[in-house]
Amino acid sequence: MAPVDVPTLTDAGGTVAYLQEISPEMRGCAILNADGEVLAASGNIERWGEAGRDLLVAADAAGAEPVAHTHVATGDGEAFCVREAGLTAVAVTERFTLASLMIVDMRNALRQLSASGGPA
């Protein structure tokens, strides 16, 4: 298998596109800033913002500290959120997605986006 060149992720839209490219089981995703504002999404920005913020609120309510990541599986699909460097990635995938790989991919994409100077 040939090595895959990871692009430099310099904007939130490019990060969304990259995550969808490397995750064929992904139905969609969004990148939010620390205030919960959607910077980019694969679909309706308002719906992604509301759903992403709701997922974070529910996950944070389960413990004393804000979550670094969460994964929820249902009979219809799976939802993920990952926080890194003041950014959050939220994604919905098909059922039986490899959760550990999805979380690592999302975290690495956020790290690259942050390291490039931000989610402009």
C-alpha positions as CSV (number, residue, x, y, z in Angstrom):
1,M,0.0,0.0,0.0
2,A,1.4,3.4,-1.0
3,P,1.8,6.0,1.7
4,V,-0.9,8.7,1.9
5,D,0.3,12.3,1.9
6,V,-1.6,14.2,4.6
7,P,-2.4,17.7,3.3
8,T,-1.7,20.8,5.4
9,L,-5.1,21.7,6.8
10,T,-5.3,25.5,6.9
11,D,-9.1,26.2,6.9
12,A,-12.1,24.6,8.5
13,G,-13.8,23.9,5.1
14,G,-10.7,22.0,3.9
15,T,-10.7,20.1,7.2
16,V,-14.3,19.0,6.7
17,A,-13.5,17.9,3.1
18,Y,-10.4,16.0,4.3
19,L,-12.3,14.1,7.0
20,Q,-15.0,13.1,4.6
21,E,-12.3,11.9,2.1
22,I,-10.5,9.7,4.5
23,S,-13.6,8.3,6.1
24,P,-15.9,6.8,3.5
25,E,-18.4,5.8,6.2
26,M,-18.9,9.4,7.3
27,R,-22.3,10.9,6.6
28,G,-21.2,14.4,7.5
29,C,-19.2,16.5,9.8
30,A,-18.6,20.0,11.1
31,I,-15.9,22.1,12.8
32,L,-17.0,24.4,15.7
33,N,-14.9,27.0,17.5
34,A,-14.7,27.3,21.3
35,D,-17.9,29.3,21.5
36,G,-19.8,26.6,19.6
37,E,-20.0,28.6,16.3
38,V,-19.9,26.5,13.2
39,L,-16.8,27.3,11.1
40,A,-17.6,24.8,8.4
41,A,-20.0,21.9,7.8
42,S,-20.8,19.4,5.2
43,G,-24.5,20.4,5.4
44,N,-26.8,22.9,6.9
45,I,-24.7,25.1,9.3
46,E,-27.5,25.9,11.7
47,R,-28.5,22.3,12.1
48,W,-24.9,21.1,12.6
49,G,-24.4,23.9,15.1
50,E,-27.5,23.0,17.2
51,A,-26.8,19.3,17.1
52,G,-23.1,19.6,17.8
53,R,-23.7,21.9,20.8
54,D,-26.5,19.6,22.1
55,L,-24.1,16.6,21.9
56,L,-21.4,18.5,23.8
57,V,-23.8,19.6,26.5
58,A,-25.1,16.1,27.0
59,A,-21.6,14.6,27.1
60,D,-20.3,17.3,29.5
61,A,-23.3,16.7,31.8
62,A,-22.2,13.2,32.5
63,G,-19.1,14.2,34.5
64,A,-17.4,16.9,36.5
65,E,-15.1,18.0,33.6
66,P,-15.8,18.8,29.9
67,V,-15.2,15.7,27.7
68,A,-12.3,15.5,25.4
69,H,-14.2,13.2,23.1
70,T,-17.5,11.3,23.0
71,H,-18.9,8.5,20.9
72,V,-22.6,7.5,20.7
73,A,-23.8,4.5,18.8
74,T,-27.4,3.8,17.9
75,G,-29.1,1.3,15.6
76,D,-29.2,3.9,12.8
77,G,-25.6,5.3,13.0
78,E,-22.9,6.7,15.2
79,A,-22.1,10.2,16.4
80,F,-18.7,11.5,17.5
81,C,-17.2,14.7,18.9
82,V,-13.6,15.5,19.6
83,R,-12.2,18.7,21.3
84,E,-8.7,19.8,20.6
85,A,-6.9,23.1,20.7
86,G,-10.0,25.2,21.2
87,L,-11.8,23.5,18.3
88,T,-14.4,20.8,18.1
89,A,-15.1,18.3,15.3
90,V,-18.5,16.7,15.2
91,A,-19.3,13.8,12.9
92,V,-22.1,11.3,12.1
93,T,-21.2,8.0,10.5
94,E,-22.7,4.7,9.4
95,R,-23.2,2.0,11.9
96,F,-20.2,-0.1,13.0
97,T,-17.5,2.5,12.3
98,L,-14.2,1.9,14.0
99,A,-14.5,4.4,16.8
100,S,-10.9,4.5,17.8
101,L,-9.8,5.3,14.2
102,M,-12.5,8.0,13.8
103,I,-11.5,9.7,17.0
104,V,-7.8,9.7,16.1
105,D,-8.5,11.0,12.6
106,M,-10.7,13.8,14.0
107,R,-8.2,14.8,16.7
108,N,-5.2,14.8,14.2
109,A,-7.2,17.0,11.8
110,L,-8.0,19.5,14.5
111,R,-4.3,19.6,15.6
112,Q,-3.2,20.3,12.1
113,L,-5.9,23.0,11.7
114,S,-4.8,24.6,14.9
115,A,-1.1,24.4,14.2
116,S,-1.6,26.0,10.8
117,G,-2.6,29.3,12.4
118,G,-6.3,28.7,12.9
119,P,-9.5,27.8,11.3
120,A,-9.9,30.9,9.1
